[in-house]
């Protein structure tokens, strides 16, 4: 079916996209990238300019995945360009249980859901007839369908286009954002090749109600950032019968967790509004078999959301937390040892002194001890790791290998970061374009409220994490570089093209459809608003952003 910017056209495109099960990471992402490419290739503009449509391969990706990039140039020629972006991968459907296979056929899935026990809100929405259920209908294939339909409409008459349009659809957002990390490299090079000026970037990720009964329609002026602080805790092994001869690494990790978990003082804030505080994503000791020995190594890592803080600032906080946690852990052992001495009459010595070092510091010390022959040795070590290990486990294993080579075997907490990293994008209203984008959104919401009798509001940050993070780093290079030097396996396990990230500085906005319960078996799209109101708002927003200074 030809792409059309109508309710029926957008709906049909949405069904086509959802029916391709692009679970990340997986081969379905390869198939959907080709489907998107083929649909766009049939548009008159790209039949005339086929070189403006391309698959952007993920370098070294074992699945052979690609992003899809389409450039429609206005006539007469202008550098002024607005980017439309979104992701086409989805999460798995096991939450749908017996209906899992139908989750990629939204109409059948919606019809069959009445046979399942649903939460009251989902049941009410199902009975209303105004919601379509299925995997990816809201997160975020409806957003892509909206953008593709607008691209089809505007590119049909290049002489009437208000500016150039780039449509960028990426894979892997639900995993490690490998698609967008590859795409920013292409965006940076394309800007130079085509002499483009990126005015703004619009994501069309669906928004969800902030609380039950919330009927506001949200437009986001930025996106929250995410960084993953890691604390690799090294104690001293000892038989449990000689408890005070060792230091349990689990105690160190637990002390870190008590300092870090939910700490409101660590919650980043924007103009007095705090973000959610850090929370533990995993904590475990690192031995593989049962033993009556005190665990000598443990790791704990956290989800940490940012709106202003840089990796350098977070690393400084981590050092303070690790030092305080180590001191508390040792103090607890000393207190326990004193009481044990009092009860048993046996003298207990607790010699441990708090020691904290960054991954970068550990690497440099081992490199010096190894006379500079370290990088090749670690590359060989990484290649030998089991393929099924994810990026986080590979990074943690690398710390363990460095510690094995480190001559100092004293208890220590090694601090660093794990993948993935999402820089925050905040609209500080400092540059003319930031202010212009904020003003354009305010104008849009006034217009929308009057036209559609809906309650619209702006939100400073899209809170669910998005690929808008990679449209530039808001800080100096020296504030970003500690991320690379303190992420184990940077450049082999995981990386971001930092030069391209630093070169981009594109104001962002999220305007998307409305829905509920992303990633759940009740994921659903609100049809009327999403297919009738948002297409008009999206077009109006592009027109407004084309006039940015």
N, C-alpha and C positions, 0 to 999 in steps of 0.2 A: 504494500500500500504506500502511496506517495505521502511524504510528510506534509501535514497541513496543520496550521496553527488555529485549530478549532477544537471544541470539546471532543468531538468524535475522533478527530485525527490524533490528538494527544493520547486519548484513551487506547486507541488501537496500537499506537507505538509502545505505550506502557505494557500492554499485554504481551507484545512481541519480545520486549526486553526481559520481562519477568519469566517468560517460558524458557529462557536460556538459563539454566541453573549455575550461575557464576559464583559458586562458593569459594571463598578465599582461604588458603591458597589452593588452586586447582586448575585443571585443564579447561573448565567451563569459562574461566576468565579469557582464555585464548579465543574460544569460540565466540564469546560476546563481543570482544574487541573487533573481530572480523565482521560480525553482524552490524555493529555500529558503523564501521568503515563502509560496508556495502550499502547501507541505507543512505549515508551521506553522499556516496559516490554517484547515486542516481539523481541527485539534485542538479538542476540546470547549471548552477554556478560551478560545481566541481566537475561537471562534464566538460565545461569550457576551460577550467583551470585545475586539472587533475593533480598537478604538483603541489597545490595548496592543501591537499588532504594527505595525511601520512600516518603510518603506525610508528610509534616511538618505542623501539625495543628496549627492554630492561636488560642492560648489559650483564652477561653472566648468569641470567636467570635460568635455573634448571628446567622450568616449565615452558620457557619460550614466550613469556607474556609480553604484552605491549600496552602502551597508552595510545589513545586516538587523538590526534590534533588536526583541527581544520581551521584554516585562515580564510576568511571572506573579506576581501579588500573593497573599500568604498571607492566610488568614482565621483569626482576626480581624486587622484591619489593623495592620501594624507597619512601621516605617521600615527595619528590618534587612534588608540585601540582599547577596546573593553574586552576583558577575558570572561568567558562563561566556563565554569568548571564544576565537576562532580565526579563521584566514583560509581563504578558499575559492579563491584563485587558485593557479595552478601555473606551473611553468616549461615551456618548449617541449620537444618530444619528438624533436628531430633526432638525439639520441644513439642512438635506437632503430633508426635506419637503415631497412631494408626493412620493419620492423614498426612504424614510427612511427604509422601510421594506426590500429593496433590498441591502442596504449598506453592509450587511453581506454576500452577494453573489457577489464577486468582478467582475466576468466575466459578469454577467447580468447587474450589476450596471454600469460598464464601457460602455456596449453596449447601455444602456438607457440614459446615460448622454447627448448624443447629442441632446436630446429633451429639455434640460434645457438651460437657458441662463447662460453661463460661462464667467468668467474673461478671457481676451485675452490669458494670459499665459497658463491657464488650457485648453482652447480650442485648442491652438497650440499643447500642449502635448498630448491631446486626439487624435488629428488627426495624430500624429506621429506614433501611434501604439506601442510606446515603454514605455507606462505607463499603470499601472493597478490601477484603482480607487477603493476605498472602505474603510470602517472603520477598522482600525488596520493594513492595508496592509503595512504601513510605520511605524506606531507607535503602537506596535513594533513587530508584529507577524512575519514579514519577518526576523528580527534579530534572533528570536527564531528558526525559521526554518533552518537558516544557521547554528546555533550552534548545533542543534539536528543532522543535516546531518553530521557535522564534528565529533561529538561524535560517531555516528554510524560507520563512516569509521575507525576512530582510534581504537575504542574499539574492532573491529573485529579481531585485531591482537595485543593483549596486549604486546606481546614480542617485538613489533616494536614501541610501544608508547614512545614518548620522555620523558614523565612524567605522573603522574596521572592527570586525568581530573575530575573536578566537574562541573556538569551542574545544575544550580539553577534558576528555573523559579518561579516568585513570583506574587502574586495578589496585588491589591489595590495601585499600584504606582500612579495612577491618582487621588487618594483620599488622604489617610494619610500614605501611605507606611507601612501599618500594616503587609503586607507580608514580607517585608525585615526586619522590626524590629523584627519579630519572627524568621526569618531565621538566623540572625547573632548570636542568641543564639545557634542555632543548629550548625552553622559553628564553633563557639568557642568550643563546646563540642566535635564535631566530630574530630577536630584537636587533642584533647587529646586522644580520644578513638583510633583513627587510626594512631596516631603518624605522623601527616601530617605537612608539611612545606609549607605554602601558598606563592608561589613566586609572583603571580600577579593575578589580576582579570580583565577580559575583558568583557565589556558590548557591546552589538551590537545594541544600539539605533540608529535609522536612523538620519542622519544629513540633514540639509536643507541649501540652498544657503543663504549667508549672505546679499545679495542684488540682485536685478534683474540683470540677465545676468552673475552671478557668476558661473563659471564652475569648481572651485577648489573642490577637494575631501579632506575632513577633517578627521583627526584622532586627538582625544582629549586626552591629558595627565592628565587630572584631571576633576573635576566636581565642579560647583559653589555651594555654600552653601546658605541656606535660613533660616532666623529666623523671628519671628513675634512679634515685639514690640507692647505692648498694654499700653494704657494710659486710666485709668478709672478716670474720672473727676467728683468730687463732689463739687457742689456749695452750694447755700442756697436758698431754695424756698421762694417766696414772690409773692403777687398779682402783676399783671403787673401795676396796678395803684400806687404801691409803689415800683417802680423799684429799687431805690437805697437802699432799705432795704434788698435786696437779691443779689445773684450772679449767673448769668446764667451759668449752666454747659456747655451749647453749646459754650459760649464764650471761656471757658477754652479749650475745645476740638478744637475749631477753631484756637486758638492761638498755640496749639501744632502742628496742621497741617501746619500752616504757617511756623513754625520753622523746621519741619521734611520733608514735602513733596518736593521731587525733590532737596533736599539740596546737592549740589555737594561736600560740605565738609564732608558729611557723606558717600559718595560713597567709598567703599573699593577699593583697587587697587592692581594690581600684576605687579611688576617691571615697575611702572609708568603708566600702562594701567588701567584706572578706570572702575569699573563695573557700571551698571546702578544705579542711586541713589534710595533711598527709595521712595515708593509711597503708598498712602492711599488705603487700600482694603475695609474698611468700617468705616463710622462715623455716629453716630446717638445718639439721646437722648434715655433714657431708660424708659420713662413713656409709659404706655399702652393705655391711653385714653386722649382725648382732654381736655385741661384745660387752663384757663387764669392765670396760675401760671408759674413763671419762672421755667424751667426745672432744677431739682436739681442734676440730674445725666446724664452723657453722656459718651460714650466710642468711642475711635478711635484706630484702629490698622493698622499696616503697613507691607508691604512686604519689607524685607531688605536682600539684597544679599551680601554674604561674600566670600572672597577668602583668607583672613588672620585673620580676627577678630573673637574673641571667644565670647561666651555669657557674660562672665564677662566684657569684653571691651565694648560690646554693651550696657550692663546695665548701665555702668558708663556714656556713652554718653546720654542715655535716662534720667538719673537724671539731667544732665546739661540742656538738652532741656526742660524738664518739669519745672525746676526752672525758666528758662528764660521765658518760655511761661506764667507761672503763674504771674510773675512780669509784663509782658507786658499787660496781661488781666486786672490786678488790676490797672495798670497805666492808661489804657484806661477808666476804670470806674471812676477813680478819676478825670481825665481830663474832662470827661462828667459831673461829679457831680459839679465840679467848675463852668463850663459854665451854668449849670442848676441853680445853686445858684445865679449867676450873673443876669440871666434873670428873675428868679422867686422871688428872695429874700428869698427863703426858704433854710435853712441850710441843707447841705447834709453831712453825715458822711459815709466814706468808711473804715471800720475797718479791712478788710481782709488782712491777711499776707500770703505770699506764703508758702505752705507746700507741700512737696513731700515725699513719703515713698514707699519702695518696698513692693511687696506682702508678702515677707518673714517677713519684719518688722511688717506689719499689722497683720499677723498671730500670731506672737509672742506676740504682745500686747493684742490681743483678747484672746489668750490662757492663758495669765497671769490673765486676768480679769475673765475668766471662770474657773479658778482653775484647769486647765489641762483636763477638760472634753470636749474638743473641737472636737477631731478627729471623735468620734462616732457621734456627733451631725451633723457634716458636711457630713459624709457618709450617714446618714439618709436623709439629705436634697438632696443630689445628686440622691439617689434612687427615690425620689419623683418627680423629674423633668420630664417633658414630654419626651417620648422616641424620638419624632421627632426632638428634639433639637440636633444640631451637637456639635462636641467637643468644638468649639470656644464659642458657646452660653452657654454651660454648665459651662465652665471656667469663663465666664463673670458673670453668675448668682452666682457662688460661691463667687466672690469678693463682690457682692452686699450683700450676706448673712453675710459675715464677717463684712462688714461696718455696717450692722444693729445691730450686736452684739458689735461693738466697742463703748466704752463709750464716746470718743471724737467725736463730730459731726461737728467739724470745717471743712470748705472747704479744700479739699486736692486733689492731683493727685496721684493715686496709679499706680505704674509702674510694669510691669511684662511681661511675654511672653504667647503667645497662640500657640496651636499646628497648623501645624506640624513643626518640626525642622529638617533641613538637614545640617549636618556638611559639610564644604567644604573639598575637597580632592585636594591638590595642589602638584605638583611635584617640590620640591625645589632643586632637584639634590644634596641632602645632604647625603643620605645613598647610599651604593653601589648598592642596588636594584633600587632605584629611578634613579640613573645615568644609570644603566644597561638598565632599561626599556626605558628611553629616547633615548639611543643609539640604542636599538633594533628597535624602531619606525623610527628613521632616516634611518637606514639600509633598513627597509621595504619600506619606501617611495622612496628611490633611486631605489630599485629593482622594485617597482611598476611602477615608471615613465618610466623606461627603457623597461619593458615588455609590458605595456599597453598604452603607449603614452598618459597618463592622467597627469593633473597638480595636484600634491598632496601637501598638506601642513599640518603642525601640528598646533593645537590650544591648548592653555594652559588649558582651562576649557570648558567643555560641558555646554553651557549657559542655557539650558532648564530645568535644575534640574533633577537629576537621582538618582537611588538607590545606585549608587557607593558611595554616601555620607556615607553609613554606614559600609564601610570597615575599619573604624578606626577613632579616633579623633586626630587631629593634635594639641596637646596642653596638658597641665598638667591637672590633675583631678580637681584641684581647679579652673581652668578656665571654666570647664564644669558644675560643681555642681550648680552654680547659676541658670542654666537653670531649674533644678529640683526643687529647693527651691522657684523659682519665677514663676512657671507655675501652676496656680490654678488647683487643682484636679490631680496633678501628682500621678501616680500609680493607679488612679481610672478612670479618664477621658482619660488620655493619658500617655504613658511613653515609654522610650527607655531603654533596658538593658544596663545601663551605664558601668557596670564592663566588659561586653563582648565587648562593643564599645571601651573602653579604652585598652582592651587586644589585639584587632586586629590592625594591622598596615600593610595593604596590598596595595602596589602600584597599581594604576588603569589606565586603558586605555579604550577609547571608539572607536571601529572600527565597523561601521555598514553600512547598505545600504544607498542609496541616494533616497530622495523623497521630496515632497513639501506639504505644507498646513496641517500639523497634526492638528487634532481636527476640521477641517473644512469639508464641504461637498465635497470639491475638494481634500481631502487627496489622495495622489497617490504615487506609487512606481515606480522608474525608473528601468525597467526590465533588460536591457542589463548589465549595470554596477553591479547591485545588485545581480544578479543571476549567473553571469559569472566571474566577476573580484573579488568581495568581498570574495567568498568562497576560492579562492586561496590565497588571502591576509590573511584571518583569519587563515588558516592552517599554512602559513609561519610564522605568528606572534606567534602562539603557539610554534612552533619549536624554534624560537628565544628566547622566554621567558623561555622555559625549561632550557636554559643554564645560566640563571641569577645566580650571585654569591650567 
